[in-house]
């Protein structure tokens, strides 16, 4: 009997322990949920406070501003003159027709604005390959000058013209013999053409080889070798026929596989570049790969290896350099 009571007591203790553990687990879960709810509430409160402060700051800035409206746009690219038109307008809260004069400061120089229907406007011809910064507008009434800081800036070259960048994947191996370093390279070339809200007329995409700055070879890449064409082919849709041009809406990537040898004389440098020609005849170039060999036939490793993809060059139809960014700007 005593043994039976002992067994019952043990079972009851186990049941109580299990129930207690279950209740503890439920309490821990409830505490965790309450903590999450509290954290969410705090996060929402902080977000609302931040939004309210931002809105309050915006209203205070609007109240302190002497303007009711500003508008700027980059228009009318002129490649012959290498310029574009910066169009701007500002509307002051107060002005006196015939008395108040307005001046817009762009790249450190003040330009007079014209008044029409309560708004002062301006159109400026500016260099397309230089940054443009609208710094401030001044309203002058006799000896009184009121100033509003604007601090608007653009890189017109990237706003109005496409950008070209590329990458060569895969691997390579080299051997030196008889005064020549032979570099065997295989991999996928990817050339990206991108424009900000532009429809780009791409006429050709080419791989260009330059030995010590002199062109020694070029390979045309079919304009049908694009990412969008690859997606179509993946859906078993027929590829479009070869064309003399392709319209790129915003961005496109062109692909090409290489598996070949490049011969580099000792003491020379070979560069593999991507060249894209647009409908204006402009040639956009970027470096895909760079191989430098010293007089002993040894590959030279310098900072340019990590900077080569920063190289950018735009040439006109006659081969004149219109714009250039190279590794020297980043050293």
Protein Blocks (a to p, Z undefined) as FASTA:
>chain_A
ZZmmmmmmmmmmmmmmmmmmmmmmmmmmmmmmmmmmmmmmmmmmmmmmmmmmmmmmmmmm
mmmpcbfbdcdddehiafknopacdddddddfbdcehkaccdddeehiacddddeehiac
ddddddfkbccddfbdcddehjaccdddfkpacdfklmmpccdddddehjdddddeehia
cdddedddddddddehiacddfbdcddddeehiafbdcdddfklcfklmmmmmnopacdd
ddfbdcdehiacddddddddddddehiacddddddddfkopacdddfbdcdddfkopacd
dfklmmmmmpccdddfkopafbdcdfklmZZ
